[in-house]
Amino acid sequence: MSRSAKRRIIAAALVIAILQLLAGCKSNQVITEKVVTKIDSTAIWNLEKEIHKKELRITLLETDLKRTKDENINLRNEVSKHEIHYDTTAPVDTSTGRPPVSAEIITISKSWIEKTIKEYETLIQQASTQNETLTTENTNLQLTVKTLVDENKELKEKTTAAGSTKFRLFSIGLVAGILLSLLICFAIRKLLN
């Protein structure tokens, strides 16, 4: 075999080895690009913010309900009124021992009290309905947050598993390329000797 043929074989072997190395580097780049994942936790943050708002609203409604209840109790205590005005210029009545009554005012507003109680009961009913609705919405939001957290965990696990598999394949390819390059080098040396 001539010297130029041997040089061509060595050059071809070097080109093949370089191509193997470049192909190995490309696989590493692909692995690096695919392993990098972006987990979107803004949805979880927004949902938790909504849950906090709903809980705050429930607390405010409960406070308003308690205040209204306290006001209604005070109104109920202030309703009855009984006034007697005596005519002090007239002579005293011997049977009662008091001067004659010039005016007597009795104010009992039972209908007003009942109206207040009915308004209070309506407020209680509305507040409990709103509380149930908000509690249901909070539960749904918490379930959605849990689902998103689980999905993020699954995505992270899948990405990590896929990245490690690709890394193994890359390592195997790299070792195979090195072995192939060594075999070619030995074959060339054998041909040269």
URNOR-V519325 format. One record per residue. N is the residue number from 1. RES is the residue in one letter. PHI is phi in whole degrees, 0 to 359 (* if undefined). OMEGA is omega as a letter, one per 30 degrees, with the letter a starting at -180 (none if undefined). Layout:
# URNOR-V519325
((N,RES,PHI,OMEGA) (N,RES,PHI,OMEGA))
This chain:
# URNOR-V519325
((1,M,*,a) (2,S,280,a) (3,R,294,l) (4,S,293,l) (5,A,293,l) (6,K,295,l) (7,R,294,l) (8,R,296,l) (9,I,295,l) (10,I,296,l) (11,A,297,l) (12,A,296,l) (13,A,296,l) (14,L,295,l) (15,V,298,l) (16,I,296,l) (17,A,297,l) (18,I,295,l) (19,L,298,l) (20,Q,299,l) (21,L,297,l) (22,L,295,l) (23,A,295,l) (24,G,296,l) (25,C,293,l) (26,K,297,l) (27,S,298,l) (28,N,298,l) (29,Q,296,l) (30,V,297,l) (31,I,299,a) (32,T,298,a) (33,E,291,a) (34,K,278,a) (35,V,287,a) (36,V,291,l) (37,T,235,l) (38,K,240,l) (39,I,264,a) (40,D,271,l) (41,S,259,l) (42,T,292,l) (43,A,296,l) (44,I,296,l) (45,W,298,l) (46,N,297,l) (47,L,294,l) (48,E,295,l) (49,K,295,l) (50,E,296,l) (51,I,299,l) (52,H,298,l) (53,K,299,a) (54,K,295,l) (55,E,295,l) (56,L,297,l) (57,R,296,l) (58,I,298,l) (59,T,298,l) (60,L,296,l) (61,L,297,l) (62,E,295,l) (63,T,295,l) (64,D,299,l) (65,L,296,l) (66,K,295,l) (67,R,299,l) (68,T,297,l) (69,K,298,l) (70,D,297,l) (71,E,296,a) (72,N,295,l) (73,I,295,l) (74,N,296,l) (75,L,296,a) (76,R,296,a) (77,N,285,a) (78,E,261,a) (79,V,281,a) (80,S,288,l) (81,K,210,l) (82,H,224,a) (83,E,239,l) (84,I,235,l) (85,H,251,l) (86,Y,264,l) (87,D,273,a) (88,T,283,l) (89,T,276,a) (90,A,272,l) (91,P,289,a) (92,V,289,l) (93,D,282,a) (94,T,288,a) (95,S,286,a) (96,T,258,a) (97,G,79,a) (98,R,230,l) (99,P,292,a) (100,P,295,a) (101,V,280,l) (102,S,268,l) (103,A,203,l) (104,E,227,a) (105,I,242,l) (106,I,239,a) (107,T,240,l) (108,I,229,a) (109,S,254,l) (110,K,296,l) (111,S,297,l) (112,W,295,l) (113,I,296,a) (114,E,299,l) (115,K,299,l) (116,T,297,l) (117,I,295,l) (118,K,296,l) (119,E,298,l) (120,Y,298,l) (121,E,296,l) (122,T,296,l) (123,L,298,l) (124,I,298,a) (125,Q,296,l) (126,Q,297,a) (127,A,296,l) (128,S,293,l) (129,T,296,l) (130,Q,296,l) (131,N,297,l) (132,E,297,l) (133,T,298,a) (134,L,295,l) (135,T,296,l) (136,T,297,l) (137,E,298,l) (138,N,299,l) (139,T,298,l) (140,N,298,l) (141,L,295,l) (142,Q,295,l) (143,L,295,l) (144,T,297,l) (145,V,299,a) (146,K,298,l) (147,T,299,l) (148,L,296,l) (149,V,296,l) (150,D,297,l) (151,E,297,l) (152,N,298,l) (153,K,297,a) (154,E,297,l) (155,L,298,a) (156,K,295,l) (157,E,294,l) (158,K,297,a) (159,T,296,l) (160,T,295,l) (161,A,295,l) (162,A,296,l) (163,G,295,a) (164,S,290,l) (165,T,295,l) (166,K,293,l) (167,F,295,l) (168,R,299,l) (169,L,299,l) (170,F,299,a) (171,S,298,l) (172,I,298,l) (173,G,297,l) (174,L,295,l) (175,V,297,l) (176,A,298,l) (177,G,296,l) (178,I,295,l) (179,L,299,l) (180,L,297,l) (181,S,297,l) (182,L,296,l) (183,L,297,l) (184,I,295,l) (185,C,299,l) (186,F,296,l) (187,A,295,l) (188,I,293,l) (189,R,297,l) (190,K,295,l) (191,L,292,a) (192,L,288,a) (193,N,280,none))
